[in-house]
Amino acid sequence: MRVITWNMRRAKTGSPSWDYFNEIDPNVALLQEINELPDSIIDKYDHKYLKAFSKSGKDQQFGTAILVKGRVSSDLDLSSEIQWILDEIKLFKGNLVGCVIEPYDSEPINVISAYSPAWPVDKKRLHGIDLSGIKLDDNPDLWLTEILWCALKYADIKESERWIVAGDLNSSETFDIKWGPRGNKQVMDRMKDLGLYECLKGFQKVLTPTFRHSSGKIEDQLDHLFVTQCLANDLINCKVGSKSLVFDKSLSDHLPVIAEFSD
């Protein structure tokens, strides 16, 4: 089973990035910044797609998607026992897209495609709320990564359950090295403490950059693919896509993360 996560930089139906997508030929895809899904893709994949939430409170032009060769069997409703977190989950329903999928010849998998924007949760909505234990220790703001963590914590994921949580988290441990402690490592530690295995760094044994800045530097891993241990046991490869294809041909400023699992 081949699984990818990829921020496709507002891909439209005619974007050449879909040609590379078809070359990768994933069984399961967790995609971010998708403007439109081509008919040729819809014909091959069952899918769930929602428009992302904008800073102004309206829908973005692009959205977040889950694609599967098989079927989307049901929605995966994220929740929380804390009302304000539940309210944020509802606002960001197009950034945290979840469903239960049934790939061909495979057991069902709980899947979340995540797009954490480069701006924090609006402080106006958080006025008077105690954020202790939720906000990152070394960051003055609250980000969607923390809302995702709360939802996953509430889901009480078991090691034997099949989960894939992946996407553009706009968080890299290298940020803490370059700019001082900002809590990015804590984001990764929290996911690990939930029993989720980071496939790219786990398989490669080093942090592998996935993003090219406007300056041309390629040094940060913003894109992550997490799975529960029962899937991690079947991981046989995890890598990034072709820099020459993606960056040199301007398909996206993000590389796809591609994971292979044994049948």
KOLBAZA-820358 format. One line per 5 residues: number of its first residue (from 0); their letters; for each residue y negated, z negated, x of N, C-alpha, C. Coordinates in steps of 0.1 Angstrom, whole numbers, padded with zeros to 4 digits, m for minus. Each point is the difference from the previous one (the first is absolute). Example, Ala and Ser with C-alpha at 12.3 -4.5 7.8 and 13.67 -1.06 7.14 Angstrom:
BEGIN
0	AS	0057:m0078:0132:m0012:0000:m0009:m0012:0000:0009; m0011:0007:m0004:m0011:0000:0009:m0011:m0008:m0008
end
This chain:
BEGIN
0	MRVIT	0012:0000:0008:m0012:0000:m0008:m0013:0000:0009; m0008:0010:m0002:m0013:0001:0008:m0011:m0005:m0009; m0008:m0010:0005:m0011:m0006:m0007:m0013:0002:0009; m0010:0005:m0007:m0013:0001:0008:m0011:m0007:m0008; m0010:m0005:0008:m0013:m0004:m0006:m0011:0008:0008
5	WNMRR	m0009:0005:m0008:m0011:0008:0006:m0012:0000:m0008; m0011:m0003:0007:m0014:0003:m0006:m0003:0014:0003; m0001:0008:m0011:m0001:0015:0002:m0015:0005:m0001; m0009:m0009:0001:m0014:0003:0001:m0004:0010:m0012; 0001:m0005:m0012:m0004:0007:m0012:0005:0014:m0001
10	AKTGS	0013:0000:0002:0007:0013:m0001:0000:0006:m0015; m0003:0013:m0001:0000:0007:m0012:0012:0008:m0001; 0001:0008:m0011:0012:0008:m0002:0002:0010:0011; m0011:0006:0005:0001:0010:0010:m0001:m0005:0014; 0000:m0013:0002:m0002:m0005:0014:0012:0003:0008
15	PSWDY	m0002:0005:0013:0011:0003:0009:0009:m0012:0003; m0005:m0012:m0002:0007:m0012:0003:0013:0000:m0009; 0001:0006:m0011:0012:0001:m0008:0011:0008:0007; m0004:0010:0008:0010:0007:0007:0007:m0009:0010; m0008:m0008:0007:0007:m0010:0009:0008:m0010:m0007
20	FNEID	m0005:m0004:m0012:0008:m0009:m0008:0013:0006:m0003; 0000:0012:m0004:0013:0007:m0004:0009:0002:0013; m0006:0001:0011:0008:0001:0013:0006:m0013:0003; m0007:m0011:m0003:0007:m0014:0002:0011:m0002:m0010; m0003:0005:m0012:0010:0000:m0011:0006:m0014:m0003
25	PNVAL	m0009:m0010:m0004:0004:m0013:m0002:0008:m0002:m0013; 0009:m0009:m0001:0006:m0004:m0013:m0009:m0009:m0008; m0008:m0008:0007:m0010:m0009:m0006:m0013:0001:0007; m0011:0001:m0007:m0013:0001:0007:m0010:m0010:m0007; m0007:m0008:0008:m0010:m0009:m0005:m0013:0006:0006
30	LQEIN	m0009:0005:m0008:m0011:0008:0004:m0013:m0006:m0004; m0011:0002:0008:m0013:m0005:m0003:m0010:0011:0001; m0011:m0001:m0006:m0011:0010:0000:0005:0014:m0004; 0006:0000:m0012:0005:0013:m0005:m0010:0004:m0012; m0006:0011:0002:m0009:0005:m0011:0009:0006:m0011
35	ELPDS	0010:0008:0004:0008:0007:m0010:0014:0003:0006; 0010:m0001:m0009:0014:0004:0004:0003:0014:m0004; 0004:0008:0009:0003:0014:m0003:0012:0001:m0010; 0000:0010:m0008:0012:0002:m0009:0013:0001:0008; m0001:0006:0012:0013:0002:0007:0005:m0014:0005
40	IIDKY	m0008:m0009:0001:0004:m0014:0004:0005:m0007:m0013; m0007:0001:m0011:0004:m0006:m0012:0014:0005:m0005; 0003:0013:0003:0012:0006:m0003:0012:m0007:0007; m0003:m0005:0012:0011:m0005:0009:0001:m0015:m0001; m0011:m0007:m0004:0000:m0015:0000:m0005:m0005:m0013
45	DHKYL	0007:m0011:m0004:m0005:m0008:m0011:m0011:m0009:0007; m0010:m0004:m0008:m0011:m0007:0007:m0008:m0009:m0009; m0008:m0009:0006:m0010:m0008:m0006:m0013:0001:0008; m0011:0003:m0007:m0012:0003:0007:m0012:m0006:m0009; m0008:m0008:0007:m0012:m0006:m0006:m0012:0001:0009
50	KAFSK	m0012:0002:m0007:m0012:0001:0008:m0004:m0014:0006; m0005:0001:0012:m0004:m0013:0007:m0013:m0005:m0005; m0002:m0013:0002:m0012:m0007:m0004:m0011:0002:0010; m0012:0003:m0005:m0012:0001:0009:m0008:m0012:0001; m0008:m0001:0011:m0009:m0012:0002:m0009:m0002:m0012
55	SGKDQ	m0004:0011:m0006:m0009:0000:m0012:0006:m0005:m0013; 0014:0000:0001:0007:m0005:m0012:0006:0012:m0008; m0002:0012:0004:0005:0012:m0007:0012:0005:0007; 0007:0010:m0006:0011:0006:0007:m0005:0009:0011; 0008:0000:0011:m0003:0010:0011:0005:0014:m0004
60	QFGTA	m0004:0010:0007:0005:0013:m0002:0014:0001:0004; 0004:m0009:0009:0014:0001:0006:0008:m0012:m0006; 0013:0001:0002:0009:m0011:m0004:0011:m0003:0009; 0009:m0008:m0005:0011:m0006:0007:0013:0004:m0007; 0011:0004:0007:0011:0006:m0006:0013:m0005:0006
65	ILVKG	0011:0001:m0008:0014:m0002:0004:0007:0012:m0005; 0008:0006:0009:0008:0012:m0003:0014:m0003:0004; 0010:0005:m0009:0014:m0003:0003:0008:0012:m0004; 0009:0004:0009:0011:0010:m0005:0010:m0009:m0007; m0001:0000:m0013:0008:m0008:m0009:m0009:m0003:m0012
70	RVSSD	m0001:m0013:m0003:m0009:m0002:m0012:m0007:m0014:0002; m0012:0000:m0006:m0007:m0013:m0002:0005:m0006:m0012; 0007:m0011:0001:0007:m0006:m0012:m0009:m0010:m0008; m0009:m0006:0007:m0009:m0010:m0007:m0012:m0003:0008; m0010:m0006:m0006:m0011:m0005:0007:0004:m0013:0007
75	LDLSS	m0007:m0003:0011:0001:m0013:0007:m0013:m0007:m0002; m0001:m0010:m0009:m0012:m0007:m0003:m0002:m0011:0010; m0011:0001:0008:m0004:m0011:0009:m0007:m0011:m0008; 0002:m0012:0004:m0006:m0011:m0008:m0004:m0012:0009; m0005:m0010:m0006:m0003:m0012:0007:m0002:m0011:m0010
80	EIQWI	0002:m0013:0005:m0002:m0011:m0009:m0015:m0004:0000; m0008:0006:0009:m0014:m0003:0001:m0008:0011:m0007; m0008:m0004:m0010:m0006:0010:m0009:m0009:0010:0007; m0009:m0005:0010:m0009:0009:0006:0007:0010:0009; 0012:m0004:0006:0008:0010:0008:0006:0010:m0010
85	LDEIK	0004:m0004:m0011:0006:0009:m0010:m0011:0010:m0004; m0012:m0005:m0002:m0011:0009:m0004:m0003:0011:0011; 0001:m0005:0013:m0002:0010:0011:0012:0010:0000; 0012:m0005:m0002:0011:0010:0000:m0002:0010:m0011; m0005:m0004:m0012:m0003:0010:m0010:m0011:0010:0004
90	LFKGN	m0010:m0005:0006:m0011:0009:0005:0005:0010:0010; 0009:m0005:0009:0005:0009:0011:0014:0006:m0004; 0002:0002:m0013:0013:0006:m0003:0003:0013:0006; m0011:0008:0003:0002:0013:0006:0000:m0001:0015; m0001:m0011:0006:0001:m0002:0014:0013:m0007:0004
95	LVGCV	0006:m0007:m0010:0013:m0007:0002:0009:0006:m0011; 0006:0011:0003:0008:0007:m0010:0015:m0003:0002; 0006:m0006:m0010:0014:m0005:0001:0009:0006:m0010; 0012:0002:0003:0010:0004:m0009:0014:m0002:0005; 0010:0001:m0008:0014:m0001:0004:0005:0015:0000
100	IEPYD	0006:0004:0011:0004:0013:0002:0016:0001:0002; 0005:0011:m0004:0015:0002:0002:0002:0013:0007; m0001:0000:0013:0003:0012:0008:0014:0005:m0003; 0002:0013:0001:0014:0006:m0002:0009:m0007:0009; 0012:m0004:m0005:0011:m0006:0008:m0005:m0013:0007
105	SEPIN	m0008:m0007:m0007:m0005:m0013:0006:m0002:m0010:m0011; 0000:m0013:0004:m0003:m0011:m0009:m0015:0000:m0002; m0004:m0007:m0011:m0014:m0001:m0003:m0008:m0007:0011; m0012:0003:0001:m0009:m0006:0010:m0014:m0003:m0006; m0004:m0012:0002:m0014:m0004:m0004:m0010:0005:0011
110	VISAY	m0010:0008:m0005:m0009:0007:0010:m0014:m0003:m0004; m0008:m0003:0010:m0015:m0001:m0001:m0007:0009:0010; m0008:0009:m0005:m0009:0008:0009:m0013:m0006:0000; m0005:m0004:0011:m0013:m0008:0001:m0011:0007:0008; m0011:0000:m0006:m0012:0005:0007:m0011:m0011:0000
115	SPAWP	m0002:m0006:0011:m0010:m0011:0001:m0013:0007:0006; m0010:0000:m0008:m0013:0006:0004:m0006:m0006:0012; m0009:0007:0007:m0007:m0006:0011:m0012:m0009:m0003; m0001:m0004:m0013:m0010:m0009:m0004:0007:m0012:m0007; m0006:m0012:0000:0007:m0012:m0005:m0002:m0001:m0015
120	VDKKR	0007:m0010:m0006:m0001:m0003:m0014:m0014:m0005:m0002; m0006:0004:m0011:m0014:m0003:m0003:m0002:m0016:m0001; m0009:m0005:0008:m0002:m0014:0000:m0006:m0006:m0013; m0006:0009:m0008:m0006:m0004:m0013:0012:m0005:m0009; 0011:0007:0001:0011:m0003:m0009:0007:m0013:0005
125	LHGID	m0002:m0004:0013:0006:m0011:0006:m0009:m0013:0000; m0012:0001:m0006:m0009:m0011:0001:0006:m0012:m0007; 0000:m0011:0007:0004:m0013:m0005:0015:m0002:0000; 0008:0010:0006:0014:m0001:0001:0005:m0006:0013; 0009:m0009:0000:0005:m0005:0012:0010:0010:0006
130	LSGIK	m0003:0005:0012:0008:0010:0006:0009:m0005:0011; 0000:m0013:0002:0008:m0006:0011:0015:0002:m0002; 0006:0004:0011:0015:0003:m0001:0002:0014:m0004; m0010:0008:m0004:0002:0014:m0004:m0008:0009:0009; m0013:m0004:0003:m0008:0008:0009:0005:m0002:0014
135	LDDNP	m0001:0011:0008:0004:m0001:0014:m0008:m0010:0007; 0007:m0008:0010:m0007:m0011:0007:m0012:0005:0008; 0001:0011:0006:m0011:0005:0009:m0008:0011:m0005; m0001:0002:m0014:m0007:0010:m0005:m0010:m0005:m0011; m0012:0004:m0001:m0009:m0005:m0010:0002:0006:m0013
140	DLWLT	0007:0011:m0001:0002:0007:m0013:0014:m0001:m0005; 0002:0004:m0013:0013:0001:m0005:0003:0015:m0003; 0012:0004:0005:0003:0014:m0001:0012:0002:m0009; 0002:0013:m0004:0011:0003:m0009:0014:m0004:0006; 0001:m0001:0013:0012:m0004:0007:0004:m0014:m0005
145	EILWC	m0009:m0008:m0002:0002:m0014:m0005:0005:0000:m0014; m0006:0008:m0008:0005:0002:m0014:0014:0005:m0001; 0003:0010:0009:0014:0005:0000:0009:m0012:0005; m0003:m0007:0010:0008:m0011:0005:0003:m0010:m0011; m0011:m0004:m0008:0002:m0009:m0011:0010:0005:m0010
150	ALKYA	m0001:0013:m0004:0009:0006:m0010:0014:0000:0005; 0002:0003:0013:0014:0000:0006:0005:m0014:0001; m0008:m0009:0003:0004:m0014:0001:0005:m0005:m0014; m0008:0004:m0010:0004:m0004:m0014:0013:0007:m0004; 0002:0012:0005:0013:0007:m0004:0012:m0007:0006
155	DIKES	m0002:m0009:0010:0011:m0007:0006:0012:0009:0004; m0003:0009:0009:0009:0010:0005:0012:m0006:0007; 0012:0004:m0004:0012:m0005:0007:0005:0010:0011; 0006:m0005:0010:0005:0008:0011:0009:0011:m0004; 0008:m0003:m0011:0010:0010:m0004:m0006:0010:m0010
160	ERWIV	m0012:m0002:m0004:m0007:0010:m0009:m0005:0012:0008; 0000:0012:m0006:m0005:0012:0007:m0015:0002:m0004; m0008:m0002:0010:m0014:0002:m0001:m0006:0009:0011; m0009:0009:m0004:m0008:0007:0010:m0015:m0002:m0004; m0008:m0005:0009:m0014:m0002:m0002:m0007:0007:0012
165	AGDLN	m0008:0010:m0003:m0005:0008:0011:m0014:0006:m0004; m0007:0004:0010:m0013:0007:m0003:m0010:m0002:0011; m0012:0004:m0003:m0012:m0002:0008:m0006:m0013:m0003; 0003:m0010:0009:m0006:m0014:m0002:m0013:m0002:0006; m0005:0010:0008:m0013:m0001:0007:0000:m0013:0008
170	SSETF	0011:m0003:0006:0002:m0012:0008:0008:0003:0012; m0005:m0004:0012:0008:0002:0012:m0003:m0012:0010; 0011:m0004:0006:m0001:m0011:0009:m0010:0003:0011; m0001:0012:0004:m0010:0004:0010:m0014:m0003:m0003; m0003:m0001:m0013:m0014:m0004:m0004:m0003:m0014:0006
175	DIKWG	0009:m0009:m0001:m0002:m0013:0005:m0002:m0001:0015; 0006:0010:0007:m0002:0001:0015:m0013:0006:0003; m0005:0010:m0007:m0012:0007:0003:m0012:m0008:m0004; 0001:m0007:m0012:m0012:m0006:m0006:0000:m0015:m0002; 0011:m0006:0006:0002:m0014:m0002:0008:m0003:m0013
180	PRGNK	0005:m0012:m0001:0008:m0004:m0011:m0006:0003:m0014; 0007:0008:m0008:m0005:0004:m0013:0012:m0002:m0010; 0011:m0005:0004:0011:m0002:m0009:0010:0011:m0002; m0001:0011:0008:0009:0011:m0002:0014:m0003:0004; 0002:m0008:0010:0014:m0005:0003:0005:m0009:m0011
185	QVMDR	m0008:m0008:m0006:0004:m0008:m0011:0005:0008:m0012; m0006:0012:m0002:0005:0008:m0011:0014:0004:0003; 0003:0004:0013:0014:0004:0003:0009:m0012:0000; m0004:m0012:0005:0008:m0012:0000:0004:m0004:m0014; m0010:0001:m0010:0003:m0003:m0013:0011:0009:m0006
190	MKDLG	m0001:0012:0002:0011:0009:m0005:0013:m0003:0006; 0001:m0003:0013:0012:m0004:0006:0006:m0013:m0006; m0009:m0009:m0003:0004:m0013:m0006:0006:0002:m0014; m0004:0011:m0006:0005:0003:m0014:0014:0006:0002; 0005:0003:0012:0013:0006:0002:m0001:0015:0001
195	LYECL	m0012:0006:0003:m0002:0014:0001:0000:0004:0014; 0007:0011:0003:0002:0005:0014:m0009:0012:0002; m0009:0000:0010:m0009:0011:0003:0008:0011:0008; 0003:0011:m0006:0010:0009:0005:m0005:0007:0013; m0013:0004:0000:m0005:0008:0012:m0001:m0009:0012
200	KGFQK	m0006:m0011:0000:m0001:m0008:0012:0013:m0006:0003; 0008:m0004:m0011:0013:m0006:0002:0009:0010:0008; 0000:0013:m0004:0009:0009:0006:m0005:0005:0014; m0013:0002:0001:m0005:0005:0013:m0002:m0011:0010; 0000:m0012:m0005:m0002:m0012:0009:m0014:m0001:0006
205	VLTPT	m0009:0009:m0004:m0014:m0001:0004:m0009:0005:m0012; m0012:m0004:0000:m0009:0004:m0010:m0003:0015:0002; 0002:0008:m0010:m0002:0015:0001:m0012:0004:m0009; m0010:0006:0006:m0012:0003:m0007:0003:0011:m0011; m0007:m0001:m0011:0002:0009:m0011:m0013:0007:m0005
210	FRHSS	m0011:m0004:0006:m0013:0004:m0005:m0009:0006:0011; m0007:0011:m0003:m0010:0005:0010:m0014:m0002:m0006; m0008:m0008:0008:m0014:m0002:m0004:m0008:0012:0002; m0012:0000:m0006:m0009:0011:0001:m0004:0003:0014; 0001:m0010:0009:m0003:0001:0014:0011:0008:0008
215	GKIED	0012:0001:m0007:0011:0007:0006:0011:m0010:0006; m0004:m0013:0000:0009:m0010:0005:0012:m0002:m0009; 0012:m0002:0006:0012:m0002:m0008:0007:m0013:0006; m0003:m0011:m0006:0004:m0013:0006:0004:m0011:m0010; m0001:0003:m0013:0002:m0010:m0010:0011:0004:m0010
220	QLDHL	0008:m0010:m0004:0010:0003:m0010:m0004:m0006:m0013; m0006:0009:m0009:m0005:m0004:m0013:0011:0001:m0011; 0010:0008:0004:0010:0003:m0011:0014:m0007:0004; 0005:m0006:m0011:0012:m0008:0003:0011:0002:m0011; 0012:m0001:0004:0011:0002:m0009:0009:m0013:0001
225	FVTQC	0000:m0008:m0010:0008:m0012:0000:0012:0001:m0010; 0011:m0006:0004:0012:0000:m0008:0006:m0014:0001; 0008:m0003:m0010:0008:m0012:0000:0012:0002:0010; 0006:m0012:0003:0010:0000:0011:0012:0009:m0003; 0004:0001:m0013:0012:0008:m0003:m0003:0014:0003
230	LANDL	m0012:0005:m0001:m0003:0014:0003:m0003:0001:0015; m0006:m0010:0006:m0002:0000:0015:0013:0001:0007; 0011:m0006:m0005:0013:0001:0006:0005:0015:0001; m0005:0008:m0009:0004:0014:0000:m0010:0010:0007; m0010:m0006:0006:m0010:0008:0007:0005:0007:0012
235	INCKV	0000:0013:0001:0005:0006:0012:m0011:0007:0008; m0012:0002:m0005:m0011:0006:0007:m0013:m0003:m0007; m0011:m0002:0007:m0013:0000:m0006:m0010:0005:0011; m0008:0009:m0004:m0010:0007:0009:m0012:0004:m0008; m0010:0005:0007:m0011:0007:m0006:0002:0015:0000
240	GSKSL	m0008:0007:m0008:0001:0014:0000:m0007:0006:0012; m0001:0013:0000:m0005:0008:0011:m0015:m0001:0001; m0005:m0005:0011:m0014:m0001:0002:m0006:0014:0001; 0006:0010:0006:m0005:0013:0001:m0002:0007:m0013; 0010:m0002:m0009:m0001:0006:m0013:m0010:m0007:m0009
245	VFDKS	0000:m0013:0000:m0008:m0008:m0009:m0015:m0001:0005; m0002:m0003:0012:m0014:m0002:0005:m0006:0013:0005; 0007:0008:0007:m0006:0012:0006:m0003:0010:m0012; 0008:0000:m0010:m0002:0009:m0011:m0007:m0006:m0012; m0005:m0013:0003:m0009:m0007:m0010:0007:m0002:m0014
250	LSDHL	0013:m0002:0000:0007:m0003:m0012:m0004:m0014:m0006; m0002:m0009:0009:m0004:m0014:m0004:m0005:m0007:0012; m0007:m0011:m0002:m0003:m0009:0011:0010:m0011:0002; 0011:0001:m0008:0011:m0010:0001:0013:0008:0003; 0008:m0006:0008:0014:0006:0002:0009:m0006:m0010
255	PVIAE	0010:0008:m0005:0010:m0006:m0009:0009:m0008:0008; 0005:m0011:m0006:0010:m0008:0006:0013:0004:m0007; 0010:0003:0008:0013:0006:m0005:0011:m0009:0004; 0007:m0005:m0010:0012:m0009:0003:0013:0007:m0006; 0010:m0002:0008:0013:0005:m0004:0010:m0011:m0002
260	FSD	0007:0000:m0011:0010:m0011:m0004:0013:0007:m0001; 0011:m0007:0005:0013:0006:m0002:0004:m0001:m0015; 0009:0009:m0004:0005:0000:m0014:0009:m0012:m0002
end
